[in-house]
Amino acid sequence: MILLDHRSSYGMKAFNSNDEIDVESGKLEENRGIPLRSKNVNTIQNQALLSGFAYCISSCSMILVNKFVLSSYDFNAGISLMLYQNFVAVIIVSILSFLGIITTEPLTWRLIKVWLPVNVIFVGMLITSMFSLKYINVAMVTVLKNVTNVMTAVGEMYLFNKHHDNRVWTALFLMIISAISGGITDLSFHAIGYAWQFINCLLTASYSLTLRRVMDTAKQVTISGDLNEFSMVLLNNTLSLPLGILLIFVFNEVEYLSTTPLLRLPTFWLVLTLSGFLGLAISFTSMWFLHQTGATTYSLVGSLNKIPLSVAGILLFKVQTNLENSASIFFGLLAGVFFARAKMRERS
C-alpha cells in the first residue's frame, strides 16, 4: 500500500517470463491459418485491454478508499486497517484454494522460517504506507514513492553488482528533483507524514531487494518446488496477522478501537471490507495483466496510471495546491514514465 506498488509487486516477482504472450510484437505461431490467427489476435488484445483496465481501476480505487478511510472518516488505527484487509485476503484465498479454483503451497514451518524476515519488512511497508497516507495527499505520496526506485537502483548496484545506463540514472535524478521541489511547494506539508513516507520508501526498496534473495531459497523448501502468486499472497498475509495483532497493542490502538463510534457504523465496515477486496484484486489483476502482456507494458501502464490517480486524489479530497506544486507533481509523474521507458530500453 502506497498499496498499488506493494500489492502488485507479488505479480512482478512471481511472473514467469516463459509464459508471456508476445502481444507487443504481434508474433503468433506460424502454422495457424490467417482467419484463426486474426481471431486469436483480437481475443488476446481484448484480454489485454480488459486485464489492464481491471488492474488500473483496482489499484487506483484501493489508494483512494484507504485515503477516504484514514482522512475523511478520520480513522486513527492504520495498523488495524491493514490487519483487517489482510484478514479478508487470507479468507478469500483460502476459500478459493479449498474449492480448487486456485492452487497454493502448504504453509510448512520450513517455509515460514525462510519467509519470516521478508514478512516483517512487508508488514512495516504496509503500516508506514498507512501512516504517511493519513497526513499526505495522494498526488504527493505518488511522487514521493519515486524515491523507492532510487533506493532500489542503488541497492541493486551494491548488492547485485547491477549497473544501469545513463537514461535510467537521468530519470532517477529527475525523480529526486521532483520529490524535493514537491515537498518545498506542498501547501499541506506535514513533517510527520513525510518522515513516514521516507521510511516507507526505504522499507519498500528493502522488500524488493530482500525478496530476490529469499525467493530461490523459499522455492527449495516448498513441496512443489515453486511459489506462485497465490501462495505468496496467502503466505504474506497469513504471517502478517500475528505480527499485526502484536503491533496493535504496541501502538495502543486497542484503546482507540474500544472508544471510536466508527466501528458501530455498518457503512464503515462496508468500506473496510471493500478495501480488503480491492487489496486482493490488485494482486490478482496485476498477475492477469502481466500474463496477457508482459513486464514492459505492465511497468509503463503502472507509471501512466499514476497520472489519473493523482488528479483524482486532488479533486476528490479537495487538496489545496498552487501552480508550483502542481508542476512539481506533474514533473514527477513524467519522470516516472521516463524511468519506465528507460528500464524497457535497458532490458532490450
N, C-alpha and C positions, 0 to 999 in steps of 0.2 A: 504494500500500500504506500512515494505515492503508490497506490496499490496496483495500478495498471502495470508498472515496471516490475514490481515484486512478484505478483501472481503469474504474470506471463513469462517470467524467467524460467518457470518449470518447463514450459514447452520448448524454449530455446535449448535447454540443456538436454532434454530427453529426445529431441528430434533426431531422427536417423536420416542422414543425407541420402542414403541409398534408396529410401522410399520416396524421394522427392520427384514430383512430376514436373517436367521442364515446360511449364506453360509459357514462360517469358520468351523462349526461343522458338516455340511453336513446333517442337520436334515430337513426332509420334512414330509408332512402329511402321516401317516401310511396307510391310506385307499386307496392310489393311487397304480396303477399297476406298475410293475417293468419297462416295456418299457416306460410308460409315465413319471415315476419318472426319468429315465435316461435322457430322452429328456428335462425335466424341469431343471434338474441339469445343463446340458450343456448350456441351454438358459440363466439361471441365471449367470453361470460362464462367459459366453460371454459378458453379460450385465455388469458384474462387471469389467471385463478387459477393455471393451470399455469405461465405465464411468471413471475408474481410469486413463486410458491413456488420455482421454479428459481433466480431471482435472489437470494432470501433465503438459500437453502441454500448457493449457491456463494460469496456474499460472506462469510457467517459462517465457512464452512469454510476459506476462504483465510486469514483472520486467525488462526484457531485453529491451523491447520497451520504457519503461519510462526512463531507463538509456540512451538509444540512443537519445531520445528527449532532455534530460537535459544536457547530456555531449557532444555527437557527434554533435548535432545541436547547442549546447551551448545556449539553451533556458533558459532565466533567469526570467521566470514567472511561478514558480511552483504552485502558487495558481490558476492562470488562467488555467493551465493544469488540475488540479483537478476539477475545475469548469466545464470545457468543458466535461470531462469524465463523471461526474455526470449528466450533462445535457443530454448527449447521453443515459445514463442508464434510466433516467426518461422518455424520449421519447419512447424508445423501450418497457419498461414495460407498459407504458400507452397504447400503441398500442396493445400489446398482451392482456391486460386486456379488452380493448374495443372490440376486436374481440372474446372474450370469451375463448381464449386459456388458460389463467390463471385467477385465482381469487385473487383480492386484497381488502383490507379493505378500506372503505371511510375514507379520512383524515379529521376527525372532530376536532373541537377546543379542546375538552377534551383530545383526543389522542395526539394532537400536544403539549399541555401544559405538559403532562406527559413525553413525549419523548424528549422534547427540551434539557434538561440537558445532556442526553446521546448524542444527536446530536452535541452539542458543543464540547464534548470530541472527537467524531468521526471526525469532521472536523479538529480539532487540530492534531489528529493522522495522517490523510492523508497528511496534509500540512507539518508537521515535517518529514514525511517519504520522501516526495519530496525533501525537503531541504537537508536531510542527503545523499540521493542517488546521488545528484549532486556532492558531494565532496568525497564520499567514494565508493570504488569499490564494486561490487555486492557480492563477496565472504565474505568480511569483514562485510558488512551490515547483511548478513545471519547469521554470527557467533554472531555478537553483538545483534541481535534480541533475542538470547537465554536469555539475561538478563531479558527480559519481563517475562519469565517463573519463574525466581527467585522472581521478584516483585509480580507476581500473587500468587505464593505459600505463600509468607509471608502475603499478603493481605487476603488470604483465612483463614490463621491461626488466624489472629487477628479479622477479621470481621465476619467470619462464624464459628469460632472455629473448623476448619477442620484440622486434623493432618495427616501428610504424613509419610510413613515409611522411613527407613534408605536408601533404594535403591534410592528413589526419591531425598532425600537430597544429597546423594553422586553424583547423576547426575547433580544436580543444582550447587554443588561445582565445579565439573569439567567444567561446562559451564562458571562460573566466571573466573576460571583459564585460560581457552582458550581465553576468551574475553580480559583479561588483557595482556596475552602473545602475542595475535594477534595484539593488539594496539601498544605494545612496538616494535614489529618487523615489523610493517607496513611501507614499504618504501614510500608510498604515504600518510602518516599520515597527517590529516588535523584537527586541533583543533576545528574549527567551525563545521565541519561535524560530529565529534564525539559528540560534545555538542548537536547538533540537534538530533542525534540518541539516546542519553541518554534520552532526553525529550520525544522522540517518544516512547521509551520503557515504560516510566512512564505513558504516556497517554494511550498506548495500554493496559497495565495492569489495569488502572483505568476504561477503557471502558468495559473490560471483567467483572470486579467486579461490576461495576455500573449496567451493563445490567442485571445481575442476579436479582438485587433488583427491577428494573423497569419493567421487562418482565411481572411479575404477575399482577402488577398494570395496565399496558397497556392493557392486555387481558380483564380486568374487564371493561374498558371503550370503548371497541370495540363493534360493533353491533352484530357480530357473537360470541363473547366471545373467540376468538382465534386471533393469529397474526402469519400468515405463513411467509415463506421465502420471497415470492414475495412482500408481504405487508411491510416487514422490509426494503427490498431494495428500494422500492418506497418511504417509509417514510423517511429513512435516506438521500437519495439522493435529494429528493424534499426540505427538510428542510435545506440542505447544500447550496442550491443555493443563497438565500438572504444573508446568512452569508458570503459566498464566495465572492459575489459582494462587500460587505462592506470591506472585508479584502484586496481586490484588490486595493481599494483606500487608505486604511491604510498603506499598504506596497508600495504604489506608483508604482504599476505595470502598471497603465494606461499609464504613460509617456513612459515606455519601449515598450508597445504594439503598441503605435502610431508611433514609430520610427523604430522598427525592420523590416528588409526586409523578415524575415521568413514567415510572415503572407501573403505574396504575392506569396508564392510557393505552387502550387497545391499538390506536393508530401508531403509537410509538413502537410497540412490539412488531407491528406490521412492517414498519420502515426498517427496523433492526433485522428482521428475518429476510427482507428483500436485499439488504446489504450482504447478508450471508450467501444468498443465492447468486448475487452478482459477482462476489469474490470467486466462487467456484466456476461461474460462467466464463470468467476471464481465462482461467486455466484451460478449460475445455475448448473455447473458441480460438485461443491462441494456437493450440495444438492442431485444431482443424484447419486454420488458416495456413499454418506452416506446411502441412501436408498437401494442401491444394496449390500452393505457390512455391515458396522457398524462403530461405533465410534473408536473402537480399530484399525481396519485396516486403517481407514482414518487417524488417528493420526500417525501411523507408516509410511505409504506411504508419508505423508506430510514431515516427517523428512528425509526419504530416498531421496525424491525429491530435497532436498537442495544440495545434492552432485553433480549431473549433472548440476544444476543451477550455482553453484559456479565455476565449471570447465569451463562452457560456458562463464560465466562472465569474467573470467581471459583471456580466449583465444580470445573472440570476441573483447574485448576492450583493448587487449594487455597490461594487467596490469603488471607493474614491481614488481617482487616478489623475495624472496630468500627462501632457504631451511627452515629456522626457521619460517618464516611467513606461508609458505605452510603447515608446520607441525602443526602450531597452528590452522590454518583453518580446516585442516582435523581432528584434535583432537576435535575441537568444534563441527563439524558435527557429529562425532561419539558420542559425549556427548549428542547431540540432539536425536539420535537414541536410546541411552541407557535410556534417560529420557522417551521417548515414551514407551519403553518396560517396564520400572519401573511403569509407570502410568497404563499400561494394567494389570500388575500383582496386583497392588493396587486395581483396580476396581474388579478384580476377587476374 
